[in-house]
Amino acid sequence: PLMRTTLRLHLPSIQAVRAIYTALQSVEGIVQADVSRAGATIEHDGRVTAEHLRGAVESAGFAVLEVVEERRRLTVRQDRGPRTDEEA
């Protein structure tokens, strides 16, 4: 399952946004990254840690203000059909 990590940032310019986006491309396991002046939302395969992301942002010359990690779950719809003897 994919994981999502959100970084809260305070980037001064569009050039800073581009620098963060470029720095994140070096982190293995990232599937997609959306970066804005206020932060970045990163979808990854679970190998990416907060330390990896902080390191990438710091290598571009900026600081991470906050890291929020969440696991994305697939919503499974359960059929409410009749129960079998094995389920009772």
C-alpha positions in Angstrom: 0.0 0.0 0.0 1.1 3.5 -0.7 2.0 5.9 2.1 1.5 9.6 2.1 3.8 12.0 3.9 3.1 15.7 4.1 5.8 18.2 4.8 5.0 21.7 6.1 7.4 24.2 4.6 7.8 27.9 4.2 9.4 28.5 0.9 10.2 32.1 -0.2 9.9 31.7 -4.0 8.9 29.5 -7.0 12.7 28.8 -7.4 12.7 27.3 -3.9 9.7 25.1 -4.8 11.7 23.9 -7.9 14.7 23.2 -5.7 12.7 21.1 -3.3 11.1 19.2 -6.1 14.5 18.5 -7.7 15.9 17.4 -4.3 13.0 15.0 -3.7 13.7 13.3 -7.0 16.8 11.8 -5.5 14.9 10.0 -2.8 14.2 6.3 -3.7 10.7 5.1 -3.2 8.8 8.3 -4.0 6.0 7.7 -6.5 4.7 11.3 -6.7 5.5 14.6 -5.1 3.4 17.8 -5.2 5.4 20.8 -3.9 4.1 24.3 -3.1 5.4 27.2 -1.2 3.5 26.0 1.9 4.6 22.4 1.8 4.9 19.1 -0.1 2.7 16.0 -0.3 4.7 12.9 -1.1 3.3 9.5 -2.1 5.8 6.7 -1.6 6.1 2.9 -1.3 6.9 3.0 2.4 10.7 2.9 2.2 10.9 6.7 2.6 11.4 8.0 6.2 11.0 11.5 7.6 14.8 11.6 7.9 15.2 10.9 4.2 12.7 13.8 3.4 14.3 16.2 5.9 17.7 15.4 4.4 16.6 16.1 0.9 14.9 19.4 1.9 18.0 20.5 3.9 20.3 19.6 1.0 18.4 22.2 -1.0 19.0 24.8 1.7 15.6 24.8 3.5 14.0 23.5 6.7 11.0 21.2 7.3 8.7 22.8 9.8 6.5 19.6 10.3 6.2 16.1 9.0 2.9 14.3 9.0 2.9 10.6 7.9 -0.3 8.7 7.0 -0.9 5.3 5.5 -3.4 5.3 2.7 -5.9 2.5 2.9 -8.0 0.9 0.2 -11.7 1.1 1.1 -13.1 -2.4 0.8 -16.8 -2.7 0.4 -18.1 -5.8 2.1 -21.1 -7.7 0.7 -23.8 -8.1 3.3 -25.1 -11.3 1.8 -26.4 -14.3 3.7 -24.0 -15.9 6.2 -22.8 -19.4 5.7 -22.6 -22.1 8.4 -18.8 -21.5 8.6 -19.2 -17.8 9.5 -21.9 -18.4 12.2 
